């Protein structure tokens, strides 16, 4: 079965253009099922045959996940991974029957996204030391994330020539290599201009061709990586904002929430965020409504008894 998992992951990478995040998550999920089946059968994982896996075994595995108090969202993803894997195996003729075709994917928990308050965002930008090349890059990263709402993966894949300073926009490559053009605010454009002027000092002997065209550079001179950006965002949010989550995705949520609060059309925000379905964007409308209710209760003399 492990060989089939590798073939399936290769199919996702090459034919479906799935992200590395999805590939890692699905691999982990399918190997988890593989080891569960091996334990149940009393055999070595290398000897598990996908053809021998039955629907009942998969349901037992899902039951064990619930007993371990795995979140509903994680179980939903694992179920999707298993369904997709066995569908692939069945269609390619690797198995005679699909034991997962009747599996129901649990509904995901609807969690309201966390957003930083506008005043806290101002505090965040105030504390950045733009007197060094590294500080100027920090500001450019944070300004761009907040100004555009782009994903972390989209940010680190940006090249210098993806920015159009004259038009005030950036070309972003999103999921499955879909490209979109996103407006960039003046503060972010200025920060990126200042960063690019001193960007050359961030290169090292290890800087390769890819790094030379990258917009953001990691400490060792290579293209900026996700881990570094996560640490950067966490460091600044920890000092400036009172939010439970401190990740680049929080700045994406903050972008969308602040745009909605200011009256932007949710359909326009959908295009900015690169969502394929409006339902993915509508959760921000709930966040905005909660904010409006809070203001109403604070301001209206008869809002509460």
Secondary structure, 3 states (H helix, E strand, C coil): CHHHHHHHHHHHHHCCCCCHHHHHHHHHHHHHHHHHHHHHHCCCHHHCCHHHCCHHHHHHHHHHHHHCCCCHHHHHHHHHHHHHHHHHHHHCCCCCCCCCCCCCCCCCCCCCCCCCCHHHHHHHHHCCCCCCHHHHHHHHHHHHHHHHCCCHHHHHCCEHHHEECCCCEEEEECHHHCEEEEECCHHHHHHHHHHHHHHHHHCCCCCCHHHHHECCECCCCCECCHHHHHHHHHHHHHHHCCCCCCCHHHHHHHHHHHHHHCCCCHHHHHHHHCCCCHHHHCHHHHHHHHHHHHHHHHHCCCCCC
